[in-house]
Amino acid sequence: MTGTWLALLTIAAAIWAWMDVLKAREQATRHGRLLCREAGVQMLDQTVSLHRLRIERRDGLPTFIRRYSFEVSLDGSDRHRGHLDLAGHRLETWSLPLREGLPAMEPARE
């Protein structure tokens, strides 16, 4: 009986972890599109990919820090890399190439 409960708990934890990963990726894609629109660059392929995953303490609690990378184009004929970091599900930092004549984008402070 204990083995059955342990198996069910393991399956539930795996499903929860998978759903959390999908939600974080959706949020990263949404943030990436918004950042690209604000910077006046085109987000290529309309998707992000997980580049790095680490655990750090935020507000005294261990938190997943996920770095998602994506490609952007300044004029439609070039490719540049950009990235953004999510702490949990909150946008923390990002990096985009600069277009000449536009002010540098600063990370939002909450």
DSSP file with accessible surface (Angstrom, degrees, kcal/mol):
  #  RESIDUE AA STRUCTURE BP1 BP2  ACC     N-H-->O    O-->H-N    N-H-->O    O-->H-N    TCO  KAPPA ALPHA  PHI   PSI    X-CA   Y-CA   Z-CA
    1    1 A M     >        0   0  168      0, 0.0     4,-1.9     0, 0.0     5,-0.2   0.000 360.0 360.0 360.0 -42.1    0.0    0.0    0.0
    2    2 A T  H  >  +     0   0  118      1,-0.2     4,-2.6     2,-0.2     5,-0.2   0.886 360.0  55.9 -64.1 -37.5    2.8    2.4    0.8
    3    3 A G  H  > S+     0   0   53      1,-0.2     4,-2.3     2,-0.2    -1,-0.2   0.877 105.8  51.2 -62.1 -37.8    4.5    1.7   -2.5
    4    4 A T  H  > S+     0   0   84      2,-0.2     4,-2.5     1,-0.2    -1,-0.2   0.934 111.5  46.5 -66.0 -45.4    1.3    2.6   -4.4
    5    5 A W  H  X S+     0   0  163     -4,-1.9     4,-2.6     1,-0.2    -2,-0.2   0.898 112.2  51.0 -64.3 -38.8    1.0    6.0   -2.5
    6    6 A L  H  X S+     0   0  108     -4,-2.6     4,-2.4     2,-0.2    -1,-0.2   0.912 110.5  48.9 -65.2 -40.7    4.7    6.6   -3.1
    7    7 A A  H  X S+     0   0   50     -4,-2.3     4,-2.4     2,-0.2    -2,-0.2   0.922 112.5  47.9 -64.4 -43.8    4.3    5.9   -6.8
    8    8 A L  H  X S+     0   0   92     -4,-2.5     4,-2.6     2,-0.2    -2,-0.2   0.906 111.7  50.3 -64.0 -39.9    1.3    8.2   -7.1
    9    9 A L  H  X S+     0   0  118     -4,-2.6     4,-2.4     2,-0.2    -2,-0.2   0.908 110.3  50.2 -65.5 -38.9    3.1   11.0   -5.2
   10   10 A T  H  X S+     0   0   88     -4,-2.4     4,-2.3     2,-0.2    -2,-0.2   0.923 111.5  47.9 -64.7 -43.6    6.1   10.6   -7.6
   11   11 A I  H  X S+     0   0   99     -4,-2.4     4,-2.4     2,-0.2    -2,-0.2   0.925 111.9  49.8 -64.2 -42.8    3.9   10.8  -10.6
   12   12 A A  H  X S+     0   0   54     -4,-2.6     4,-2.6     1,-0.2    -2,-0.2   0.909 110.8  49.7 -63.1 -41.4    2.0   13.9   -9.2
   13   13 A A  H  X S+     0   0   55     -4,-2.4     4,-2.5     2,-0.2    -1,-0.2   0.904 110.5  50.4 -64.8 -38.9    5.4   15.6   -8.5
   14   14 A A  H  X S+     0   0   60     -4,-2.3     4,-2.4     2,-0.2    -2,-0.2   0.917 111.5  47.8 -65.8 -40.5    6.6   14.9  -12.0
   15   15 A I  H  X S+     0   0  102     -4,-2.4     4,-2.5     2,-0.2     5,-0.2   0.927 111.9  50.0 -65.2 -43.7    3.4   16.3  -13.5
   16   16 A W  H  X S+     0   0  168     -4,-2.6     4,-2.2     1,-0.2    -2,-0.2   0.930 111.3  48.8 -60.6 -43.9    3.6   19.4  -11.3
   17   17 A A  H  X S+     0   0   41     -4,-2.5     4,-2.2     2,-0.2    -2,-0.2   0.914 111.4  49.8 -63.5 -42.7    7.3   19.9  -12.3
   18   18 A W  H  X S+     0   0  164     -4,-2.4     4,-2.3     2,-0.2    -1,-0.2   0.926 111.3  48.5 -62.3 -43.9    6.4   19.6  -16.1
   19   19 A M  H  X S+     0   0  111     -4,-2.5     4,-2.4     1,-0.2    -1,-0.2   0.888 110.0  52.6 -65.0 -36.7    3.6   22.1  -15.8
   20   20 A D  H  X S+     0   0   31     -4,-2.2     4,-2.3    -5,-0.2    -1,-0.2   0.910 109.0  49.6 -65.3 -40.6    5.8   24.5  -14.0
   21   21 A V  H  X S+     0   0   61     -4,-2.2     4,-2.2     2,-0.2    -2,-0.2   0.924 111.8  48.4 -64.0 -43.6    8.4   24.3  -16.7
   22   22 A L  H  X S+     0   0   61     -4,-2.3     4,-2.3     2,-0.2    -2,-0.2   0.913 111.2  50.0 -64.2 -41.2    5.8   24.9  -19.4
   23   23 A K  H  X S+     0   0  111     -4,-2.4     4,-2.3     1,-0.2    -2,-0.2   0.920 110.5  49.8 -64.6 -42.2    4.4   27.9  -17.5
   24   24 A A  H  X S+     0   0    0     -4,-2.3     4,-2.5     1,-0.2    -1,-0.2   0.912 110.8  50.0 -63.9 -40.0    7.8   29.4  -17.1
   25   25 A R  H  X S+     0   0  108     -4,-2.2     4,-2.5     2,-0.2    -1,-0.2   0.913 109.7  50.6 -66.4 -40.6    8.6   29.0  -20.8
   26   26 A E  H  X S+     0   0  122     -4,-2.3     4,-2.3     1,-0.2    -1,-0.2   0.919 112.0  47.6 -61.7 -42.7    5.3   30.6  -21.8
   27   27 A Q  H  X S+     0   0   35     -4,-2.3     4,-2.9     2,-0.2     5,-0.2   0.898 110.5  51.8 -66.0 -39.3    6.0   33.6  -19.6
   28   28 A A  H  X S+     0   0    0     -4,-2.5     4,-2.7     2,-0.2    -2,-0.2   0.914 110.2  49.0 -64.0 -40.6    9.6   33.8  -21.0
   29   29 A T  H  X S+     0   0   17     -4,-2.5     4,-2.4     2,-0.2    -2,-0.2   0.931 112.5  48.1 -63.4 -44.2    8.2   33.9  -24.5
   30   30 A R  H  X S+     0   0  143     -4,-2.3     4,-2.2     1,-0.2    -2,-0.2   0.938 113.8  46.4 -61.7 -46.4    5.6   36.6  -23.6
   31   31 A H  H  X S+     0   0   48     -4,-2.9     4,-2.8     1,-0.2     5,-0.2   0.907 111.2  53.1 -62.8 -41.9    8.3   38.7  -21.9
   32   32 A G  H  X S+     0   0    0     -4,-2.7     4,-2.4    -5,-0.2    -2,-0.2   0.921 109.4  47.8 -60.8 -44.5   10.7   38.2  -24.9
   33   33 A R  H  X S+     0   0  106     -4,-2.4     4,-2.4     2,-0.2    -1,-0.2   0.922 113.5  47.7 -61.9 -43.8    8.0   39.4  -27.3
   34   34 A L  H  X S+     0   0   71     -4,-2.2     4,-2.6     2,-0.2    -2,-0.2   0.931 112.3  48.7 -64.5 -44.1    7.2   42.4  -25.2
   35   35 A L  H  X S+     0   0    6     -4,-2.8     4,-2.0     1,-0.2    -1,-0.2   0.910 112.3  48.9 -62.5 -41.9   10.9   43.4  -24.7
   36   36 A C  H  X>S+     0   0    3     -4,-2.4     5,-2.3    -5,-0.2     4,-0.9   0.911 110.9  50.2 -65.1 -41.1   11.5   43.1  -28.4
   37   37 A R  H ><5S+     0   0  176     -4,-2.4     3,-0.7     1,-0.2    -2,-0.2   0.934 112.1  47.3 -62.7 -44.0    8.5   45.2  -29.3
   38   38 A E  H 3<5S+     0   0  123     -4,-2.6    -1,-0.2     1,-0.2    -2,-0.2   0.834 113.8  48.1 -66.6 -30.9    9.6   47.9  -26.8
   39   39 A A  H 3<5S-     0   0   11     -4,-2.0    -1,-0.2    -5,-0.2    60,-0.2   0.549 111.3-120.3 -85.9  -9.9   13.2   47.8  -28.2
   40   40 A G  T <<5S+     0   0   34     -4,-0.9     2,-0.3    -3,-0.7    -3,-0.2   0.815  71.3 123.0  75.6  29.0   12.0   48.0  -31.8
   41   41 A V      < -     0   0   14     -5,-2.3     2,-0.5    -6,-0.2    -1,-0.3  -0.816  62.9-113.8-118.9 162.3   13.6   44.7  -32.8
   42   42 A Q  E     -A   73   0A 106     31,-2.6    31,-2.3    -2,-0.3     2,-0.6  -0.842  20.4-136.8 -99.2 127.0   12.1   41.6  -34.4
   43   43 A M  E     -A   72   0A   7     -2,-0.5     3,-0.4    29,-0.2    29,-0.2  -0.708  25.2-141.4 -81.2 119.9   12.0   38.4  -32.3
   44   44 A L  E >  S+A   71   0A  25     27,-2.6     3,-0.8    -2,-0.6    27,-0.5  -0.567  76.2   6.6 -84.7 147.0   13.0   35.6  -34.7
   45   45 A D  E 3  S-     0   0A 111      1,-0.2    -1,-0.2    -2,-0.2     3,-0.1   0.391  98.1-114.6  66.2  -5.4   11.4   32.2  -34.6
   46   46 A Q  E 3  S+     0   0A  91     -3,-0.4     2,-0.3    25,-0.2    -1,-0.2   0.777  84.0  91.2  51.7  33.6    8.9   33.5  -32.0
   47   47 A T  E <   -     0   0A  55     -3,-0.8    24,-0.4    24,-0.2     2,-0.3  -0.959  61.4-140.7-150.3 166.0   10.2   31.2  -29.3
   48   48 A V  E     -     0   0A   2     -2,-0.3     2,-0.4    22,-0.1    22,-0.2  -0.860  12.2-147.3-123.5 160.7   12.8   31.0  -26.5
   49   49 A S  E     -A   69   0A  63     20,-2.3    20,-2.8    -2,-0.3     2,-0.4  -0.995  26.0-109.6-132.7 140.7   15.0   28.1  -25.4
   50   50 A L  E     +A   68   0A  86     -2,-0.4    18,-0.3    18,-0.2     3,-0.1  -0.525  39.3 170.3 -68.0 122.1   16.2   27.2  -21.9
   51   51 A H  E     +     0   0A 126     16,-3.6     2,-0.3    -2,-0.4    17,-0.2   0.749  61.3   6.4-104.9 -35.7   19.9   28.0  -21.8
   52   52 A R  E     -A   67   0A 108     15,-1.6    15,-2.9     2,-0.0     2,-0.4  -0.994  54.1-165.9-152.4 145.6   20.8   27.7  -18.1
   53   53 A L  E     +A   66   0A  91     -2,-0.3     2,-0.3    13,-0.2    13,-0.2  -0.998  21.0 155.2-134.5 127.6   19.1   26.6  -14.9
   54   54 A R  E     -A   65   0A  71     11,-2.1    11,-3.4    -2,-0.4     2,-0.5  -0.957  35.7-123.0-145.4 165.5   20.4   27.3  -11.4
   55   55 A I  E     +A   64   0A 109     -2,-0.3     2,-0.3     9,-0.2     9,-0.2  -0.955  34.4 163.9-114.8 128.8   19.1   27.6   -7.9
   56   56 A E  E     -A   63   0A  64      7,-2.4     7,-3.0    -2,-0.5     2,-0.5  -0.926  40.7 -99.5-134.9 163.0   19.7   30.8   -5.8
   57   57 A R  E     +A   62   0A 174     -2,-0.3     2,-0.4     5,-0.2    -2,-0.0  -0.718  36.7 177.4 -87.0 129.1   18.2   32.2   -2.7
   58   58 A R  E >  S-A   61   0A  55      3,-2.8     3,-1.9    -2,-0.5    -2,-0.0  -0.993  76.0 -10.9-130.1 122.8   15.7   35.0   -3.2
   59   59 A D  T 3  S-     0   0  162     -2,-0.4    -1,-0.1     1,-0.3    -2,-0.0   0.858 130.6 -56.3  55.4  35.0   14.0   36.4   -0.1
   60   60 A G  T 3  S+     0   0   51      1,-0.2    -1,-0.3     0, 0.0    -3,-0.1   0.447 118.9 103.9  82.0  -0.4   15.5   33.6    1.9
   61   61 A L  E <  S-A   58   0A 116     -3,-1.9    -3,-2.8    -5,-0.0    -1,-0.2  -0.901  79.2-107.5-116.1 144.6   14.0   30.8   -0.2
   62   62 A P  E     -A   57   0A  88      0, 0.0     2,-0.4     0, 0.0    -5,-0.2  -0.498  45.1-176.1 -67.8 132.7   15.6   28.6   -2.8
   63   63 A T  E     -A   56   0A  31     -7,-3.0    -7,-2.4    -2,-0.2     2,-0.4  -0.992  28.3-117.1-134.7 138.5   14.4   29.8   -6.3
   64   64 A F  E     -A   55   0A  86     -2,-0.4    24,-2.8    -9,-0.2     2,-0.6  -0.615  24.0-159.5 -72.4 129.3   15.0   28.5   -9.8
   65   65 A I  E     -AB  54  87A   0    -11,-3.4   -11,-2.1    -2,-0.4     2,-0.5  -0.963  12.4-169.7-109.6 113.6   16.7   31.0  -11.9
   66   66 A R  E     -AB  53  86A   9     20,-2.6    20,-2.7    -2,-0.6     2,-0.6  -0.919  10.7-156.8-108.7 129.7   16.1   30.2  -15.6
   67   67 A R  E     -AB  52  85A  50    -15,-2.9   -16,-3.6    -2,-0.5   -15,-1.6  -0.929  11.5-169.0-105.2 120.9   18.0   31.8  -18.4
   68   68 A Y  E     -AB  50  84A   3     16,-2.8    16,-2.3    -2,-0.6     2,-0.3  -0.905   4.0-158.6-107.4 135.7   16.2   31.7  -21.8
   69   69 A S  E     +AB  49  83A   8    -20,-2.8   -20,-2.3    -2,-0.4     2,-0.3  -0.815  15.9 165.2-112.9 155.6   17.9   32.7  -25.0
   70   70 A F  E     - B   0  82A   8     12,-2.2    12,-2.9    -2,-0.3     2,-0.4  -0.948  30.9-111.9-156.8 168.7   16.4   33.8  -28.2
   71   71 A E  E     -AB  44  81A  51    -27,-0.5   -27,-2.6   -24,-0.4     2,-0.3  -0.898  27.8-174.1-114.8 144.6   17.4   35.5  -31.5
   72   72 A V  E     -AB  43  80A   0      8,-2.9     8,-2.5    -2,-0.4     2,-0.4  -0.882  14.7-141.9-130.5 162.1   16.4   38.9  -32.7
   73   73 A S  E     -A   42   0A   2    -31,-2.3   -31,-2.6    -2,-0.3     6,-0.1  -0.991   4.0-163.8-126.7 135.1   16.9   40.9  -35.9
   74   74 A L  S    S+     0   0   35     -2,-0.4    -1,-0.1   -33,-0.2     5,-0.1   0.847  93.7   7.4 -82.6 -36.8   17.6   44.7  -36.0
   75   75 A D  S    S-     0   0  107    -33,-0.1    -1,-0.1     3,-0.1   -34,-0.0   0.281 106.4 -98.5-131.3   9.3   16.8   45.2  -39.7
   76   76 A G  S    S+     0   0   54      2,-0.2   -35,-0.0   -34,-0.1    -3,-0.0   0.318 112.6  69.7  92.8 -11.5   15.4   41.8  -40.9
   77   77 A S  S    S+     0   0  103      2,-0.0     2,-0.3     0, 0.0    -4,-0.0   0.279  90.2  61.0-122.0  10.5   18.6   40.6  -42.5
   78   78 A D        -     0   0   43      2,-0.0     2,-0.4     0, 0.0    -2,-0.2  -0.856  64.3-139.4-132.9 166.6   20.7   39.9  -39.4
   79   79 A R        +     0   0  136     -2,-0.3     2,-0.3    -6,-0.1    -6,-0.2  -0.999  20.9 171.6-130.9 132.9   20.7   37.7  -36.3
   80   80 A H  E     -B   72   0A  67     -8,-2.5    -8,-2.9    -2,-0.4     2,-0.3  -0.965  29.7-116.3-135.4 153.1   21.7   38.7  -32.8
   81   81 A R  E     +B   71   0A 157     -2,-0.3     2,-0.3   -10,-0.2   -10,-0.2  -0.688  30.5 175.4 -91.8 143.1   21.3   36.9  -29.5
   82   82 A G  E     -B   70   0A   3    -12,-2.9   -12,-2.2    -2,-0.3     2,-0.3  -0.893   5.3-171.1-133.1 163.8   19.2   38.1  -26.6
   83   83 A H  E     -BC  69  95A  45     12,-2.0    12,-2.6    -2,-0.3     2,-0.3  -0.987   8.8-162.7-151.0 161.2   18.4   36.5  -23.3
   84   84 A L  E     -BC  68  94A   0    -16,-2.3   -16,-2.8    -2,-0.3     2,-0.5  -0.985  13.3-140.6-143.7 150.5   16.2   37.0  -20.2
   85   85 A D  E     -BC  67  93A   4      8,-3.2     7,-3.0    -2,-0.3     8,-0.9  -0.952   9.5-160.5-114.5 131.7   16.3   35.6  -16.7
   86   86 A L  E     -BC  66  91A   0    -20,-2.7   -20,-2.6    -2,-0.5     2,-0.8  -0.949   6.2-157.1-109.1 128.8   13.3   34.5  -14.8
   87   87 A A  E >  S-BC  65  90A   6      3,-2.9     3,-1.9    -2,-0.5     2,-0.7  -0.914  80.1 -41.2-101.0 104.7   13.5   34.2  -11.0
   88   88 A G  T 3  S-     0   0   20    -24,-2.8   -22,-0.1    -2,-0.8    -2,-0.1  -0.660 125.6 -33.2  71.2-112.3   10.7   31.8  -10.3
   89   89 A H  T 3  S+     0   0   53     -2,-0.7     2,-0.4     2,-0.1    -1,-0.2   0.120 118.3 103.3-122.0  19.0    8.2   33.2  -12.7
   90   90 A R  E <  S-C   87   0A  94     -3,-1.9    -3,-2.9     1,-0.0     2,-0.3  -0.876  76.1-117.3-107.9 132.3    9.3   36.9  -12.4
   91   91 A L  E     +C   86   0A  28     -2,-0.4    -5,-0.2    -5,-0.2     3,-0.1  -0.491  40.8 166.1 -65.8 126.5   11.3   38.7  -15.0
   92   92 A E  E     -     0   0A  36     -7,-3.0     2,-0.3     1,-0.4    -1,-0.2   0.800  55.2  -7.2-110.9 -55.7   14.6   39.6  -13.4
   93   93 A T  E     -C   85   0A  48     -8,-0.9    -8,-3.2    14,-0.1    -1,-0.4  -0.948  56.7-179.2-141.2 162.4   17.2   40.7  -16.0
   94   94 A W  E     -C   84   0A  32     -2,-0.3     2,-0.3   -10,-0.3   -10,-0.3  -0.976  13.6-151.0-155.2 165.9   17.5   40.7  -19.8
   95   95 A S  E     +C   83   0A  56    -12,-2.6   -12,-2.0    -2,-0.3    -2,-0.0  -0.975  18.0 168.8-144.9 127.3   19.9   41.6  -22.6
   96   96 A L        -     0   0   23     -2,-0.3     9,-0.2   -14,-0.2   -14,-0.1  -0.969  40.1-101.1-132.3 150.7   19.0   42.8  -26.1
   97   97 A P        -     0   0   30      0, 0.0     2,-0.4     0, 0.0   -17,-0.0  -0.394  42.8-118.6 -67.9 150.2   21.2   44.3  -28.8
   98   98 A L        -     0   0  108     -2,-0.1     2,-0.4     6,-0.0     6,-0.1  -0.724  13.4-141.5 -93.4 140.1   20.9   48.1  -29.2
   99   99 A R    >   -     0   0   97     -2,-0.4     3,-1.6   -60,-0.2     2,-0.1  -0.790  35.4-102.9 -90.9 141.9   19.7   49.9  -32.2
  100  100 A E  T 3  S+     0   0  200     -2,-0.4    -1,-0.1     1,-0.2     0, 0.0  -0.391 105.7  24.6 -65.3 138.1   21.5   53.1  -33.0
  101  101 A G  T 3  S+     0   0   85      1,-0.3    -1,-0.2    -2,-0.1    -3,-0.0   0.334 100.0 102.7  91.3  -8.7   19.5   56.1  -32.0
  102  102 A L  S <  S-     0   0   85     -3,-1.6    -1,-0.3   -63,-0.0     3,-0.1  -0.847  76.6-109.6-106.2 145.9   17.4   54.4  -29.4
  103  103 A P        -     0   0  110      0, 0.0    -4,-0.2     0, 0.0     2,-0.1  -0.352  42.8 -94.9 -68.3 152.4   18.1   54.7  -25.6
  104  104 A A        -     0   0   59      1,-0.1     2,-0.4    -6,-0.1    -6,-0.0  -0.380  39.7-119.5 -65.8 142.5   19.4   51.7  -23.8
  105  105 A M        -     0   0   54     -9,-0.2    -9,-0.1    -3,-0.1    -1,-0.1  -0.727  25.2-155.6 -87.3 133.4   16.8   49.5  -22.2
  106  106 A E        -     0   0  143     -2,-0.4     3,-0.1     1,-0.0   -13,-0.0  -0.852  26.6-101.4-105.7 145.3   17.0   49.1  -18.4
  107  107 A P        -     0   0   31      0, 0.0     2,-0.2     0, 0.0   -14,-0.1  -0.345  44.2-106.2 -62.0 143.5   15.6   46.2  -16.5
  108  108 A A        -     0   0   71      1,-0.0     2,-0.4    -2,-0.0     0, 0.0  -0.475  29.6-145.0 -71.9 141.0   12.3   47.0  -14.8
  109  109 A R              0   0  200     -2,-0.2   -17,-0.0    -3,-0.1    -1,-0.0  -0.909 360.0 360.0-108.4 134.3   12.5   47.4  -11.0
  110  110 A E              0   0  189     -2,-0.4     0, 0.0     0, 0.0     0, 0.0  -0.706 360.0 360.0-104.3 360.0    9.6   46.2   -8.9
